[in-house]
Amino acid sequence: MAAPTSLPGPGSGPAGARPAARWIAFFQAMLGISIFFLSWFLLVDVFAVWRFAQLPKLSVSLREMFSPDPTFGVSVFTKEYYDHLQASAGRVVFAFLIAVSAGVVIGILSGWNRWFRAVCQPLLELARPIPVLAWIPLVILVMPSRESAVIALTFLAAFFITILNTMLGVRSIDEVYFRAAQSLGFSRWAILRHVVIPGALPFIFVGLQIAMAACWFSLVASEIVSGTAGLGYKVWEAYYYVQFETMVIMILTLGICGYISSAIIRRLGAYLMRWRGKTLGGVA
Amino acid sequence: MKSLATAASAPSATPAERGVPLSAGIRKYVHRHFDLVVGAATLIAFFLAWQFARPLGIPGLSAVEPPTKVVAASWDLLSSATFWTACYKSVLRILAGFALAQIIGVPIGLMMATNRMAFHTIFPVTEILRPIPPVAWIPVAIIFWPTREMSTVFIVFLGAFWIVLLNTIGGASTIDESYRRAALSLGSNRWHLFRYIVLPATMPSIVTGMVVGMGISWEMVVAAEMIASDTGLGYLLWQSFEINAGAQVIVCMLAIGIAGFVSSALIGRVGRLLTPWQGRR
């Protein structure tokens, strides 16, 4: 994507040729973020207009977040904070890794093998239109414990998305590549290694980013309704006990976790697909 | 991409089989409608396994009510007013939240895509807020909005909003610069640029955002109703679980699935009407 001069977008970000443009973009970013926090501060802390009066104050929330001795017992200096963080992050990593490995294998097989696709497709099509969160009660019924139910729900969210995107990726590969590889005497394994996987990788990674966001989303919902620990659980508990500042801390932490995890996937994708270079302007 | 399995698994009728027209006919049918036949067989096997999970002692599946009970429960539920009221409530919330996401998301997205200043100022803020799972906003929404109804609609709105925004920006930022220059050299003003270049070029990705956003809207409405409401399909689902009506849980799930599927299909239709110049996707 050549950076258009008047139609900027996510692709034509501050990585422009001129360093001045970079600085201007940086200051504009700071400006935007300051406006956001300033309006939070003014609407809630200072003027307390309308319903904003009910919301947790920015100043109090920040003080609570960085206080060694927080009012409601949770700040970045307390063990409880890291316990919840660890519980949630552990579940997401575990569920995501299983979902991705299973999803990529099933996706590649069903994009590649007719039998496998014919068997999997109807079952997937039956399950996929149902929103992941609507699975919550059924999964709680089926799984032996609440903890395994939360993990299963986080897994499900990523699983369907990964399968779908992997399948799309494999089917997007030009037939010519398969024929070329076959006529050059590639074994099935070599075709998998040199045609199918690299060809499907861009789609897989798009899928992984969506899947990661879905994981967090499903995790929070399942933790709220059936968890016993974790960030989502604590958000709801803090709400329930009117500890709104703790709630803000947990929500911010969830945002940071979501950001970091998708940044890791983006980096990994960029590394694994180095050959794609700048053809897409580095957006992928 | 047609695998070697294709050739191996379904050969055309051999001479020996020509003497048995019936089996040859079946073979030919299986060969031609391979996906259909295998798929149907899989589904039948699945439903049989589900039906007889309890006598067979299949772990997991045996905790689920068998299909016959689900059918009976669906008959009861579909003839009750509770179910249809719940459907109506959920659909209204979806419509309101989804429409708000379009009305607010598309203009902001277009503004961010066409104005460098707006993009660099607003985009970082969205980068901070977007990674927060919309479900985590539910308590904030309950605190902020005066009624539960409003907070449910807000959560649906929020779920769809980010997708709508990102797709609009993405679409508008891929416009070829030469179109803009051509239009300008032919004497276009800003409005013409917007109306004849930016809008049509962005429409397909706005439509994509609508379709994906609709899916997320259903996720959000289920979450919000389950957690923070006492009406709607999500609530009915959770209530069925709490009163231990296992069959009804599955009926509600299927109903939500079908409703989501139908609304995505409808949005796809609307999308094709909005972008008639696009080939069939």
HADDOCK unambig.tbl for C-alpha pairs under 7 A between the chains (distance, minus, plus):
assign (segid A and resid 1 and name CA) (segid B and resid 174 and name CA) 6.96 0.50 0.50
assign (segid A and resid 4 and name CA) (segid B and resid 177 and name CA) 5.85 0.50 0.50
assign (segid A and resid 6 and name CA) (segid B and resid 114 and name CA) 6.62 0.50 0.50
assign (segid A and resid 7 and name CA) (segid B and resid 113 and name CA) 5.85 0.50 0.50
assign (segid A and resid 7 and name CA) (segid B and resid 114 and name CA) 4.81 0.50 0.50
assign (segid A and resid 7 and name CA) (segid B and resid 115 and name CA) 6.78 0.50 0.50
assign (segid A and resid 7 and name CA) (segid B and resid 173 and name CA) 5.70 0.50 0.50
assign (segid A and resid 8 and name CA) (segid B and resid 113 and name CA) 5.74 0.50 0.50
assign (segid A and resid 8 and name CA) (segid B and resid 114 and name CA) 6.48 0.50 0.50
assign (segid A and resid 8 and name CA) (segid B and resid 116 and name CA) 5.68 0.50 0.50
assign (segid A and resid 8 and name CA) (segid B and resid 173 and name CA) 5.84 0.50 0.50
assign (segid A and resid 9 and name CA) (segid B and resid 113 and name CA) 5.39 0.50 0.50
assign (segid A and resid 9 and name CA) (segid B and resid 169 and name CA) 6.22 0.50 0.50
assign (segid A and resid 9 and name CA) (segid B and resid 170 and name CA) 6.66 0.50 0.50
assign (segid A and resid 9 and name CA) (segid B and resid 173 and name CA) 4.74 0.50 0.50
assign (segid A and resid 25 and name CA) (segid B and resid 120 and name CA) 5.65 0.50 0.50
assign (segid A and resid 28 and name CA) (segid B and resid 120 and name CA) 5.59 0.50 0.50
assign (segid A and resid 28 and name CA) (segid B and resid 121 and name CA) 4.85 0.50 0.50
assign (segid A and resid 29 and name CA) (segid B and resid 120 and name CA) 5.59 0.50 0.50
assign (segid A and resid 29 and name CA) (segid B and resid 121 and name CA) 4.87 0.50 0.50
assign (segid A and resid 29 and name CA) (segid B and resid 124 and name CA) 5.66 0.50 0.50
assign (segid A and resid 31 and name CA) (segid B and resid 121 and name CA) 6.36 0.50 0.50
assign (segid A and resid 32 and name CA) (segid B and resid 121 and name CA) 4.37 0.50 0.50
assign (segid A and resid 32 and name CA) (segid B and resid 122 and name CA) 5.63 0.50 0.50
assign (segid A and resid 32 and name CA) (segid B and resid 124 and name CA) 6.91 0.50 0.50
assign (segid A and resid 32 and name CA) (segid B and resid 125 and name CA) 6.30 0.50 0.50
assign (segid A and resid 33 and name CA) (segid B and resid 124 and name CA) 6.72 0.50 0.50
assign (segid A and resid 33 and name CA) (segid B and resid 125 and name CA) 5.48 0.50 0.50
assign (segid A and resid 51 and name CA) (segid B and resid 144 and name CA) 5.62 0.50 0.50
assign (segid A and resid 52 and name CA) (segid B and resid 144 and name CA) 6.65 0.50 0.50
assign (segid A and resid 54 and name CA) (segid B and resid 143 and name CA) 6.50 0.50 0.50
assign (segid A and resid 54 and name CA) (segid B and resid 144 and name CA) 6.44 0.50 0.50
assign (segid A and resid 55 and name CA) (segid B and resid 143 and name CA) 6.73 0.50 0.50
assign (segid A and resid 55 and name CA) (segid B and resid 144 and name CA) 6.48 0.50 0.50
assign (segid A and resid 112 and name CA) (segid B and resid 1 and name CA) 6.52 0.50 0.50
assign (segid A and resid 112 and name CA) (segid B and resid 3 and name CA) 6.64 0.50 0.50
assign (segid A and resid 113 and name CA) (segid B and resid 3 and name CA) 5.87 0.50 0.50
assign (segid A and resid 114 and name CA) (segid B and resid 3 and name CA) 6.83 0.50 0.50
assign (segid A and resid 114 and name CA) (segid B and resid 6 and name CA) 6.69 0.50 0.50
assign (segid A and resid 118 and name CA) (segid B and resid 35 and name CA) 4.85 0.50 0.50
assign (segid A and resid 118 and name CA) (segid B and resid 38 and name CA) 5.73 0.50 0.50
assign (segid A and resid 118 and name CA) (segid B and resid 39 and name CA) 5.35 0.50 0.50
assign (segid A and resid 119 and name CA) (segid B and resid 38 and name CA) 6.16 0.50 0.50
assign (segid A and resid 119 and name CA) (segid B and resid 39 and name CA) 5.46 0.50 0.50
assign (segid A and resid 119 and name CA) (segid B and resid 42 and name CA) 5.82 0.50 0.50
assign (segid A and resid 122 and name CA) (segid B and resid 39 and name CA) 5.72 0.50 0.50
assign (segid A and resid 122 and name CA) (segid B and resid 43 and name CA) 6.83 0.50 0.50
assign (segid A and resid 123 and name CA) (segid B and resid 43 and name CA) 6.86 0.50 0.50
assign (segid A and resid 129 and name CA) (segid B and resid 257 and name CA) 5.05 0.50 0.50
assign (segid A and resid 129 and name CA) (segid B and resid 260 and name CA) 6.72 0.50 0.50
assign (segid A and resid 129 and name CA) (segid B and resid 261 and name CA) 5.92 0.50 0.50
assign (segid A and resid 130 and name CA) (segid B and resid 253 and name CA) 6.58 0.50 0.50
assign (segid A and resid 130 and name CA) (segid B and resid 254 and name CA) 6.83 0.50 0.50
assign (segid A and resid 130 and name CA) (segid B and resid 256 and name CA) 6.41 0.50 0.50
assign (segid A and resid 130 and name CA) (segid B and resid 257 and name CA) 3.92 0.50 0.50
assign (segid A and resid 131 and name CA) (segid B and resid 218 and name CA) 6.75 0.50 0.50
assign (segid A and resid 131 and name CA) (segid B and resid 219 and name CA) 5.27 0.50 0.50
assign (segid A and resid 131 and name CA) (segid B and resid 257 and name CA) 6.56 0.50 0.50
assign (segid A and resid 132 and name CA) (segid B and resid 219 and name CA) 6.94 0.50 0.50
assign (segid A and resid 133 and name CA) (segid B and resid 219 and name CA) 6.08 0.50 0.50
assign (segid A and resid 133 and name CA) (segid B and resid 222 and name CA) 6.59 0.50 0.50
assign (segid A and resid 133 and name CA) (segid B and resid 223 and name CA) 6.26 0.50 0.50
assign (segid A and resid 134 and name CA) (segid B and resid 222 and name CA) 6.45 0.50 0.50
assign (segid A and resid 134 and name CA) (segid B and resid 253 and name CA) 5.78 0.50 0.50
assign (segid A and resid 137 and name CA) (segid B and resid 238 and name CA) 6.66 0.50 0.50
assign (segid A and resid 137 and name CA) (segid B and resid 241 and name CA) 5.87 0.50 0.50
assign (segid A and resid 138 and name CA) (segid B and resid 249 and name CA) 6.99 0.50 0.50
assign (segid A and resid 141 and name CA) (segid B and resid 63 and name CA) 6.47 0.50 0.50
assign (segid A and resid 142 and name CA) (segid B and resid 60 and name CA) 5.00 0.50 0.50
assign (segid A and resid 142 and name CA) (segid B and resid 61 and name CA) 6.93 0.50 0.50
assign (segid A and resid 142 and name CA) (segid B and resid 63 and name CA) 5.52 0.50 0.50
assign (segid A and resid 142 and name CA) (segid B and resid 64 and name CA) 6.93 0.50 0.50
assign (segid A and resid 143 and name CA) (segid B and resid 60 and name CA) 6.75 0.50 0.50
assign (segid A and resid 175 and name CA) (segid B and resid 1 and name CA) 5.71 0.50 0.50
assign (segid A and resid 178 and name CA) (segid B and resid 1 and name CA) 6.12 0.50 0.50
assign (segid A and resid 216 and name CA) (segid B and resid 133 and name CA) 6.48 0.50 0.50
assign (segid A and resid 217 and name CA) (segid B and resid 133 and name CA) 4.88 0.50 0.50
assign (segid A and resid 217 and name CA) (segid B and resid 135 and name CA) 6.42 0.50 0.50
assign (segid A and resid 220 and name CA) (segid B and resid 135 and name CA) 6.54 0.50 0.50
assign (segid A and resid 220 and name CA) (segid B and resid 136 and name CA) 6.59 0.50 0.50
assign (segid A and resid 221 and name CA) (segid B and resid 135 and name CA) 6.07 0.50 0.50
assign (segid A and resid 221 and name CA) (segid B and resid 223 and name CA) 6.72 0.50 0.50
assign (segid A and resid 232 and name CA) (segid B and resid 136 and name CA) 6.77 0.50 0.50
assign (segid A and resid 236 and name CA) (segid B and resid 139 and name CA) 6.85 0.50 0.50
assign (segid A and resid 239 and name CA) (segid B and resid 139 and name CA) 6.22 0.50 0.50
assign (segid A and resid 251 and name CA) (segid B and resid 132 and name CA) 6.76 0.50 0.50
assign (segid A and resid 251 and name CA) (segid B and resid 136 and name CA) 6.34 0.50 0.50
assign (segid A and resid 254 and name CA) (segid B and resid 132 and name CA) 5.73 0.50 0.50
assign (segid A and resid 255 and name CA) (segid B and resid 129 and name CA) 6.88 0.50 0.50
assign (segid A and resid 255 and name CA) (segid B and resid 131 and name CA) 4.75 0.50 0.50
assign (segid A and resid 255 and name CA) (segid B and resid 132 and name CA) 3.99 0.50 0.50
assign (segid A and resid 258 and name CA) (segid B and resid 131 and name CA) 4.98 0.50 0.50
assign (segid A and resid 258 and name CA) (segid B and resid 132 and name CA) 6.61 0.50 0.50
assign (segid A and resid 259 and name CA) (segid B and resid 131 and name CA) 5.43 0.50 0.50
